[in-house]
Structures are given as structure tokens and as C-alpha cells.
Amino acid sequence: MQNKKWWKTLSVILLGTLLAGFVIVPLPYYVEAPGATIDLKDMITVNDQEDKESGSFSLTSVGIRRATGFGVVSALMSDFKDVISEEELTGGATNEEYNQMQKYYMESSQNAAIEQALKLANIPYTMEFKGVYVMGVEKNSSFYKKLSVGDTVTKVDGMSFKSAEEFMEYVKGQAVGQVVTITFIHDGKEEEASGKLIELSTDKKPGIGITLTDHTEIATDTEVAINSGSIGGPSAGLMFTLEIYEQLTHQNIRKGKKIAGTGTINSAGEVGRIGGIDKKVASADEAGMNIFFAPDDTISDEVKKENPDIKTNYEEAKAAAKKLNTSMKIVPVKTVQDALEYLENMK
């Protein structure tokens, strides 16, 4: 009898341990789910003044959590959760590189939004070139492990430049194997590193061996402050633009409506495709939004050929709204001007 009781106790302990592990032990996967819908009045100020007009513009987000067994089962039973691998999430980048990239995309999104809002409001501004932003470092580069994704290279051999084109022209004018010294900003601090130029596989010219893009900032007498906290990525560009424009013009273009949406924004004012829009629609619906702006992106024939089932963001958003049986109106936009025209004609 004593042995029986001992085995029963052990079985209960083992079962409890297994259940606890199922609930809390992380797996090498992530769960994407509807995230927060955030009122941009709480994030953005212009000239230290808050937006006090009725209604709201809100960004929407996708929540990402490390998966557990319980989380995977929960995701498989939901229309608005997905299980993805670490490779799918980060593209093979390290956690630090991934976070730096998300930070860069957010900063670029904010700059593009500020530029568009100032342009639409006819407020003067200039773009200041800060250097080249490091998007990746080749493993055969002399600067591999010296430079990190997210660093900004400001000088080469003590020389600064006015554009990425000038930067590349100087480097390509040197010799393969030549030692150069670069000055760069890492985590807000200026640092230097030296190394030999390599022959680039793309054009057989000398190069540092980095993937780069312009790092620019807006210069204007109008102070626009965006406190995005830990949120990363480029997908709030459209909604940032609308909120900043509202604060610049004080026209109450929302007319008291609660408006959410998503979409990147570029220097031409075009609204770009984003991922996870179904989850963002679900988040906005849960938050009681009246209107949701969705990118009406154009899908090329090549992409359709490779992925016959692909849908535009607008089509995906409409399908999500139908599943939710929501009264929230889904509005397609190709440009920020489309959104403004909709708001102007809105009753």
C-alpha cells in the first residue's frame, strides 16, 4: 500500500511538472498576435503642444511573444494568431541586429512622416545628411565585428560627405587592400576603426563591405517630438503623418472619429505594404475604432506568379473585418493624400 501511495504522489508531481513545462517553457518559435492600438496624442507633440481636438488617430501593432506549448495550441485555435520560426522573424539576424534594424525602420518612418506632414502643411524644412546607416556587414569585410548593424558611418579618413553617393565615390576611388579609417556612431558614442578595403563582388570595385543607406534628419524651426517607446518597425508611417499634420494645421480633420490604420510612408507620400494586417484590424476593432486605413498596394505580375494566393493589404484587412463581423469601416489608401481626401469628405 505504501508503494502504491508513493507512485501516486510521484505521478502527480511528474504530471504537474509536465503541465508547468507545457505552459511556461519557451520553444524556438514565436507567436504573433494582435498587439496594442495606441492613441498618437500620447506619443506626438508639435512645439510642445498636445493635440486636444476630438477623435483620435491611432497606430496598431502586432504583439510578438516567445512560444510555449500552450501558446502554440492557442495560436492554432485562433484566426488571428500565427506561429513563426526565429528565422522567419529575424531573417537570420542576431537579436541585437534585429532590434537595431527595427529601431532604424522606426526612425526612418518618423522622419518620412514629419517630412510629409511639413510638406502638406507648407512649412519649410531641409534634410540633413548625418552619414550612412549600416544595414549589414559582409563576413569577408575587414570591418566585420568592428561595425554593427545600426551604426552610422560619418567619416572616412577624416573626410565627411554630403550623401551616400559621395561616400561611395570616395571609397571606390581608393585601392583594394588600402587601409582606411572610418569614424562611426555606435550606441550614441563616436568611435573609430581601421581596416583594408576589399574587392566587392557586385562591381569588382574597392569597398568597405557593408550594406548601407542614407541616415538623414529633418531640420526645421517646427519642433516635432515622437516618443515611440519600445515600438519598432516602419508600419506606423501613415498614421504618424496624419497625427502630425493635424497638430500642424489644427483643422480637426478627424471630425471626432476614432481612426486607426497602418502602412509605411515614403518621401513621395506613398503608403506601403506591411505584415500582420489581420492582427492590426483585430486590435483596432477591440479598441473600438470607427475607421481603419489599409494600404491598397499594387502587386506585380512577377509576385503574383510566385505567390498566386497573395492578396493586397486592403483585401487582407477586408477579410479580417468580415471574420470579426465588425462595423469598423476599412478604407483603402495608396497615398497620404487619399487618406486626407477621405477625411475631408467624411460625414
C-alpha positions in Angstrom: 0.0 0.0 0.0 2.9 2.3 0.9 4.5 1.7 -2.6 1.2 2.5 -4.3 0.8 5.8 -2.5 4.5 6.7 -3.3 3.9 6.0 -7.1 0.7 8.0 -7.0 2.5 11.0 -5.5 5.3 10.7 -8.0 2.8 10.5 -10.9 1.1 13.7 -9.7 4.5 15.5 -9.4 5.5 14.4 -12.9 2.2 15.4 -14.4 2.4 18.7 -12.7 5.9 19.3 -13.9 4.9 18.4 -17.5 1.9 20.7 -17.4 4.0 23.5 -16.0 6.6 23.0 -18.7 3.9 23.0 -21.3 2.7 26.4 -20.1 5.9 28.2 -19.3 8.9 26.5 -21.0 9.8 28.6 -24.1 10.1 26.9 -27.6 12.3 28.0 -30.5 9.3 29.7 -32.1 7.3 32.9 -31.7 3.6 33.7 -31.6 2.3 36.7 -33.5 -1.0 38.1 -32.1 -3.0 41.3 -32.1 -1.0 44.0 -30.2 -1.9 47.4 -28.8 -3.8 50.2 -30.5 -2.2 53.4 -29.3 -3.6 56.9 -29.4 -1.0 59.1 -31.1 -2.0 62.0 -28.9 0.0 60.2 -26.2 3.1 59.9 -28.4 3.4 63.1 -30.5 3.7 66.8 -29.7 4.3 69.7 -32.0 6.1 72.7 -30.5 5.4 71.2 -27.0 1.7 71.5 -27.5 -0.6 68.5 -27.1 -3.4 67.5 -29.5 -6.7 68.4 -27.7 -9.1 68.0 -30.7 -11.9 65.4 -30.5 -11.4 62.0 -32.0 -8.1 60.2 -32.4 -5.5 58.8 -34.8 -4.0 55.6 -33.5 -1.3 53.2 -34.6 -1.9 49.5 -34.5 0.7 46.9 -33.6 1.5 43.2 -33.7 2.4 41.5 -30.4 5.3 39.0 -30.6 6.0 36.6 -27.8 8.2 33.6 -27.4 6.1 30.5 -27.9 5.3 27.8 -25.3 3.4 24.6 -25.9 0.3 26.3 -24.6 0.9 29.3 -26.7 1.3 27.2 -29.9 -2.0 25.3 -29.2 -3.8 28.6 -28.5 -2.4 30.1 -31.8 -3.5 27.1 -33.8 -7.1 27.6 -32.5 -7.2 31.3 -33.3 -7.8 33.1 -36.6 -5.7 36.0 -35.6 -2.5 34.3 -34.2 0.4 32.7 -36.1 3.4 30.6 -35.1 6.6 31.6 -36.8 10.2 30.5 -36.5 13.1 32.7 -35.3 14.5 32.7 -38.9 11.1 34.0 -40.2 11.1 36.7 -37.6 14.7 37.9 -37.8 15.8 36.9 -41.2 18.8 35.2 -39.7 20.0 38.3 -37.8 21.1 38.2 -34.2 18.7 39.6 -31.6 20.8 42.8 -31.3 20.9 43.2 -35.1 17.1 42.7 -35.4 16.4 45.2 -32.7 18.8 47.8 -34.3 17.0 47.3 -37.6 13.6 47.8 -36.1 14.9 50.9 -34.4 16.3 52.2 -37.7 13.0 51.5 -39.5 11.1 53.3 -36.8 13.4 56.4 -37.0 13.1 56.4 -40.8 9.4 56.1 -40.6 9.2 59.1 -38.2 11.5 61.2 -40.5 9.4 60.4 -43.5 6.2 61.2 -41.7 7.5 64.5 -40.4 8.7 65.4 -43.9 5.3 64.6 -45.4 3.3 66.5 -42.8 5.5 69.6 -43.1 5.2 69.4 -46.9 1.4 69.1 -46.8 1.2 72.0 -44.3 3.5 74.2 -46.5 6.1 74.6 -43.6 9.7 75.0 -44.7 12.3 72.3 -43.8 15.6 70.8 -45.1 17.1 67.3 -44.9 20.4 67.0 -43.2 22.7 64.1 -44.1 24.2 62.5 -41.0 26.2 59.7 -42.6 25.5 56.2 -43.9 23.5 53.8 -41.9 24.9 50.3 -41.7 22.3 47.7 -42.7 24.6 44.8 -42.9 28.4 43.8 -42.8 29.8 41.2 -45.1 31.7 38.4 -43.3 34.8 38.9 -45.6 34.9 42.6 -44.7 37.9 43.9 -42.6 35.2 45.7 -40.5 33.3 42.5 -39.7 32.8 42.5 -35.9 34.1 46.1 -35.8 31.0 47.7 -37.3 27.5 46.6 -36.2 24.1 46.8 -37.9 22.6 50.2 -36.7 25.9 52.1 -36.7 26.2 55.3 -38.6 29.4 55.9 -40.5 30.1 59.7 -40.5 33.7 59.9 -41.9 36.3 58.0 -43.9 39.9 59.0 -43.4 38.7 62.1 -41.6 36.5 63.2 -44.5 32.8 63.8 -44.2 30.3 63.7 -47.1 27.0 65.2 -48.2 25.4 62.0 -49.5 25.9 58.2 -49.7 26.8 58.7 -53.3 29.8 61.0 -52.3 30.8 58.4 -49.7 30.8 55.5 -52.1 32.6 57.6 -54.8 35.5 58.3 -52.4 35.8 54.7 -51.3 35.7 53.3 -54.8 38.4 55.8 -55.8 40.9 54.1 -53.4 42.7 50.8 -54.0 41.8 47.2 -52.9 43.9 46.4 -49.9 44.3 50.0 -48.9 43.9 50.7 -45.2 41.2 53.3 -44.3 40.0 54.6 -41.0 36.3 55.2 -40.5 34.5 57.2 -37.9 31.1 55.9 -36.8 28.5 56.3 -34.1 27.7 53.3 -32.0 25.1 53.4 -29.2 25.4 57.2 -29.3 29.2 57.3 -29.0 31.7 58.3 -31.6 34.3 55.5 -32.4 37.0 54.8 -34.9 38.1 51.6 -36.7 40.7 50.8 -39.4 40.8 48.0 -41.9 41.6 47.1 -45.5 39.3 47.7 -48.4 38.1 44.6 -50.1 37.1 43.9 -53.7 33.3 44.0 -53.9 31.6 41.1 -55.7 29.0 43.3 -57.3 31.2 45.6 -59.3 34.8 44.5 -58.6 35.5 47.9 -57.1 37.1 48.7 -53.7 34.7 48.8 -50.8 34.3 48.5 -47.0 31.9 45.6 -47.4 28.7 47.0 -45.9 25.1 47.3 -47.0 24.2 51.0 -46.4 21.5 53.6 -46.8 21.3 57.4 -46.1 20.9 58.4 -42.5 19.1 61.8 -42.7 17.3 64.0 -40.3 14.7 66.8 -40.7 15.9 70.4 -39.9 13.0 72.8 -39.3 12.0 75.5 -36.9 8.9 73.5 -36.0 9.7 71.1 -33.2 8.0 67.7 -33.7 8.6 65.2 -30.9 7.7 61.5 -31.3 8.1 59.2 -28.3 7.5 55.7 -29.7 9.0 53.9 -26.7 9.9 50.3 -27.5 7.8 50.1 -30.6 9.9 49.4 -33.7 9.4 49.0 -37.5 8.2 51.2 -40.3 4.4 50.4 -40.3 3.2 53.5 -38.4 4.3 55.9 -41.1 0.9 56.8 -42.4 -0.7 57.3 -39.0 2.3 59.4 -37.8 1.9 61.6 -40.8 -1.9 62.2 -40.2 -1.4 63.0 -36.5 1.5 65.4 -37.1 -0.5 67.1 -39.9 -3.5 67.5 -37.6 -1.3 69.1 -35.0 0.4 71.4 -37.5 -2.9 72.7 -39.0 -5.4 72.4 -36.1 -8.2 71.6 -38.7 -9.7 68.7 -36.7 -9.6 66.5 -39.9 -10.8 63.6 -37.8 -14.2 65.2 -37.1 -14.4 63.4 -33.8 -13.9 59.9 -35.3 -11.6 57.3 -33.8 -9.3 56.4 -36.7 -6.7 53.6 -36.8 -4.6 52.3 -39.6 -1.2 51.1 -40.8 1.2 51.5 -43.7 4.7 52.7 -44.4 5.2 56.2 -45.8 8.0 57.3 -48.2 9.3 60.7 -49.4 6.7 60.7 -52.2 3.8 60.2 -49.8 3.1 56.7 -51.0 1.6 54.2 -48.5 3.4 50.9 -48.5 2.5 47.3 -47.6 3.1 45.9 -44.2 2.9 42.5 -42.4 0.3 41.2 -40.0 -2.5 43.5 -41.0 -5.2 41.0 -40.0 -3.9 41.2 -36.4 -3.9 45.0 -36.6 -7.5 45.0 -37.7 -8.4 42.8 -34.8 -6.6 45.1 -32.4 -8.3 48.2 -33.8 -11.7 46.5 -33.6 -11.1 45.5 -29.9 -10.2 49.2 -29.2 -13.5 50.4 -30.6 -12.1 52.3 -33.7 -14.6 53.7 -36.3 -12.3 53.7 -39.3 -9.2 51.7 -40.4 -6.9 52.9 -43.2 -5.3 50.0 -45.0 -2.6 50.1 -47.7 -4.1 49.5 -51.2 -0.7 48.2 -52.5 -0.1 47.1 -56.1 1.1 43.6 -56.6 3.3 43.0 -59.6 2.7 40.1 -62.1 6.0 38.6 -61.0 5.0 38.4 -57.4 1.6 37.0 -58.3 3.3 34.4 -60.4 5.4 33.3 -57.5 2.6 33.5 -55.0 -0.8 33.1 -56.8 -2.8 33.4 -53.5 -1.3 36.7 -52.4 -3.7 39.5 -51.6 -3.3 43.2 -51.2 -3.2 44.6 -47.6 -6.6 46.1 -48.3 -8.0 42.7 -49.3 -6.5 41.1 -46.2 -7.9 43.8 -44.0 -11.4 43.3 -45.5 -11.2 39.6 -45.0 -10.2 40.1 -41.3 -13.0 42.6 -40.8 -15.5 40.1 -42.2 -14.3 37.3 -39.8 -14.7 39.8 -36.9 -18.1 40.9 -38.1 -17.0 44.4 -37.2 -18.8 47.7 -38.0 -15.4 49.4 -38.3 -15.0 50.7 -41.9 -12.0 49.6 -43.8 -10.7 52.3 -46.2 -8.1 51.6 -48.9 -5.3 54.2 -49.4 -2.4 54.4 -51.9 -1.1 57.8 -50.7 -1.5 60.0 -47.7 -3.4 62.3 -50.0 -6.0 59.6 -50.4 -6.4 59.5 -46.6 -6.8 63.3 -46.4 -9.4 63.3 -49.2 -11.4 60.6 -47.5 -11.3 62.6 -44.2 -12.3 65.8 -46.0 -15.4 64.2 -47.5 -16.2 62.2 -44.4 -19.5 63.0 -42.7 
